[in-house]
Amino acid sequence: QVQLVESGGGLVQPGGSLRLSCAASRSISSFNDMDWYRQAPGKKRESVASIVGGGSAVYVDSVKGRFTFIRDNAKNMMYLQMNSLKPEDTAVYYCTANLNGITYWGQGTQVTVSS
């Protein structure tokens, strides 16, 4: 059993920044992979950033150069640093982790980018 809890969402103006946090109930070094997903209103979830097998982060084209996936193994924490935010980034953001073939999801945190 794995628990993931996101925090850090909120309302921000276009061009602003937010840092999302994800606290895991066990060492993140044990996970096969880690991901950040988002789901905008009326749309399917999409992956925005992923780390597989302890490698470098991979990003969807729409967030490259603006978002950074950060992990802190000592604190069992994952972060998504989001800069230069745009209205189209508005969504519920989720952290996920895969362990032994099972994918675990956090409850999500709302990010709204608006003037």
SULBELFEN-V118993 format. One record per backbone hydrogen bond with DSSP energy under -0.5 kcal/mol. CO is the residue of the C=O (numbers start at 0). NH is the residue of the N-H. E is the energy in kcal/mol with one decimal. If there is no record, write none. Layout:
BEGIN
CO_NH_E / CO_NH_E
END
This chain:
BEGIN
2_24_-1.6 / 4_22_-2.4 / 6_20_-2.8 / 9_111_-2.6 / 11_113_-2.0 / 12_15_-2.3 / 14_83_-0.6 / 15_84_-2.3 / 17_81_-3.2 / 19_79_-2.1 / 20_6_-1.9 / 21_77_-2.2 / 22_4_-1.9 / 26_29_-1.4 / 27_30_-1.3 / 31_52_-2.4 / 32_97_-2.2 / 33_50_-2.9 / 34_95_-2.6 / 35_47_-2.8 / 35_48_-1.5 / 36_93_-2.8 / 37_45_-2.7 / 38_91_-2.2 / 39_42_-2.2 / 45_37_-2.2 / 47_59_-1.8 / 48_35_-2.6 / 49_57_-2.4 / 50_33_-2.5 / 51_54_-1.8 / 57_49_-2.0 / 59_62_-1.9 / 59_63_-0.8 / 60_63_-0.7 / 62_65_-2.2 / 62_66_-2.2 / 65_82_-2.0 / 67_69_-0.6 / 67_80_-2.6 / 69_78_-3.2 / 71_74_-0.7 / 71_75_-0.6 / 71_76_-2.0 / 72_75_-0.8 / 75_23_-2.5 / 76_71_-2.9 / 77_21_-2.3 / 78_69_-2.4 / 79_19_-2.5 / 79_81_-0.6 / 80_67_-2.2 / 80_82_-0.5 / 81_17_-2.2 / 84_14_-3.2 / 85_88_-2.3 / 86_89_-1.8 / 90_92_-0.5 / 90_110_-2.6 / 91_38_-2.1 / 92_108_-1.9 / 93_36_-2.9 / 94_105_-1.9 / 95_34_-2.1 / 96_103_-3.0 / 97_31_-3.0 / 97_32_-0.9 / 98_101_-1.7 / 101_98_-2.7 / 101_103_-0.5 / 103_96_-1.7 / 108_92_-2.8 / 109_9_-0.8 / 110_90_-1.9 / 111_11_-2.6 / 111_113_-0.6
END
